[in-house]
Amino acid sequence: MNVIIQTVHFVADEKLTQLVTQKTKKFNQFHDGITKIEIFLKLDNVVHHIKDKVVEICVHVPKHDFFVKDSAKTFEAAFDGAFDAMVAQIKKHKEKLAA
């Protein structure tokens, strides 16, 4: 499994990248065939000059790609929301394949 973490318009600190890497490893529990995971960490300053944190996760498995996007006031909260949504997508897809 290849994990790519990209930051847009800022440089992430070591604590944030470690958190993202640790939680990303948990995706293997939900799907065996993950080939690549791309994570984009962005700053969004569209609304009232307050910079929301945006996390996009793209998980690649053979014959299917999953994508989620979440935003919050902190990267940790945004990543947790995106992680939970991704787990739900993967579980739903596996249920469809089993049926």
C-alpha positions as CSV (number, residue, x, y, z in Angstrom):
1,M,0.0,0.0,0.0
2,N,1.4,3.3,-1.1
3,V,0.5,6.4,1.0
4,I,0.9,9.9,-0.4
5,I,0.3,12.9,1.8
6,Q,0.2,16.2,0.0
7,T,-0.2,19.6,1.6
8,V,-1.5,22.6,-0.4
9,H,-0.4,26.2,0.5
10,F,1.3,25.2,3.8
11,V,3.9,22.9,5.3
12,A,2.5,20.3,7.7
13,D,4.3,19.7,11.0
14,E,5.6,16.3,12.1
15,K,2.8,15.7,14.6
16,L,0.1,16.1,11.9
17,T,1.8,13.8,9.4
18,Q,2.3,11.2,12.1
19,L,-1.3,11.3,13.1
20,V,-2.4,11.0,9.4
21,T,0.0,8.1,8.7
22,Q,-1.1,6.2,11.8
23,K,-4.8,6.4,11.1
24,T,-4.2,5.7,7.4
25,K,-2.7,2.3,8.3
26,K,-6.1,1.3,9.8
27,F,-7.7,1.2,6.3
28,N,-6.1,-2.2,5.8
29,Q,-8.6,-3.6,8.4
30,F,-11.5,-2.7,6.1
31,H,-10.2,-3.8,2.7
32,D,-7.3,-6.1,1.7
33,G,-6.7,-4.8,-1.9
34,I,-5.8,-1.2,-1.3
35,T,-3.1,-0.2,-3.7
36,K,-2.7,3.5,-3.0
37,I,-4.1,6.1,-0.7
38,E,-3.8,9.8,-1.5
39,I,-4.4,12.4,1.2
40,F,-4.7,16.1,0.5
41,L,-4.5,18.7,3.3
42,K,-5.6,22.1,2.2
43,L,-6.4,25.5,3.7
44,D,-9.7,27.0,2.6
45,N,-10.1,30.8,3.1
46,V,-13.3,31.4,1.1
47,V,-15.7,32.3,4.0
48,H,-15.0,35.6,5.9
49,H,-11.2,35.1,5.7
50,I,-11.3,32.3,8.3
51,K,-9.2,29.5,7.1
52,D,-11.0,26.2,7.4
53,K,-9.0,23.1,7.1
54,V,-10.0,20.7,4.3
55,V,-9.0,17.0,4.0
56,E,-9.5,14.9,0.9
57,I,-8.9,11.2,0.9
58,C,-8.7,9.1,-2.2
59,V,-8.4,5.3,-1.8
60,H,-7.6,3.2,-4.8
61,V,-8.5,-0.5,-5.0
62,P,-8.6,-2.7,-8.1
63,K,-11.5,-1.6,-10.3
64,H,-12.8,1.0,-7.9
65,D,-11.7,4.4,-6.3
66,F,-13.2,5.9,-3.2
67,F,-13.2,9.7,-2.5
68,V,-14.2,11.7,0.5
69,K,-13.8,15.4,1.4
70,D,-14.4,17.0,4.8
71,S,-13.6,20.4,6.4
72,A,-13.4,21.6,9.9
73,K,-11.6,24.2,12.1
74,T,-8.7,21.8,12.7
75,F,-7.0,19.2,10.5
76,E,-7.5,16.6,13.1
77,A,-11.3,17.0,13.2
78,A,-11.5,17.2,9.4
79,F,-9.4,14.0,9.0
80,D,-11.5,12.1,11.6
81,G,-14.7,13.0,9.7
82,A,-13.2,12.1,6.4
83,F,-11.8,8.8,7.8
84,D,-15.2,7.8,9.2
85,A,-16.9,8.6,5.9
86,M,-14.3,6.6,4.0
87,V,-14.7,3.6,6.2
88,A,-18.5,3.7,5.7
89,Q,-17.9,3.9,1.9
90,I,-15.6,0.9,1.9
91,K,-17.9,-1.2,4.1
92,K,-20.9,-0.4,1.9
93,H,-18.9,-1.4,-1.2
94,K,-17.8,-4.7,0.3
95,E,-21.4,-5.5,1.3
96,K,-22.5,-4.9,-2.3
97,L,-19.8,-7.2,-3.6
98,A,-20.8,-9.9,-1.0
99,A,-24.5,-9.8,-2.0
